[in-house]
Amino acid sequence: MTSKSSASKTAASKPTTVTFSPYLMRRNREALADWLHANGIDPNTVSADHAIRLVGDTIWYHAFDLDPAGRRVADWEAGEMVTVERTAHCTKAAPRLTPSDDETD
């Protein structure tokens, strides 16, 4: 086996990464909400201020931290809601999104 084959084998085993930026998330809210829900994630708990990443078959996302009553926890000094990075197994393929998917012009 040559070193070139070894290098290509390593590259081939690297998982594919798809990133949905906050911009794409806002522009394609319904399609992403359907996809998250299909993968067992409540879209209402996902922060749109952080990117969602699909790495291989794992979805990485930021969910709002909730208090015992189910309310979002706020960091008043930072002026934002507290989020926790979570993961979920991806069972449904990610949607193909573009910045203009929801435009009707």
C-alpha angles and dihedrals in degrees: 000000000000126000089247091060090047091052093049090048090055092048091049092054093054109108119245115251125208119185125198107199121211087254093056090043092056093044094049101033098143097048092047092045090053091048094047091048091049088055094051097261121127102230090206089067095052118098115231089204093074129058121252113226128198109201111181103310096337125097114210115197143151115246125192113258108240130207121228090273091055096253123136114260115234129209098213094188092055092038094229143094118268114248133190123208110239138175135215134184112256113229099160123056116255117256118252105241135186128184091255101044092113099041117111099192 
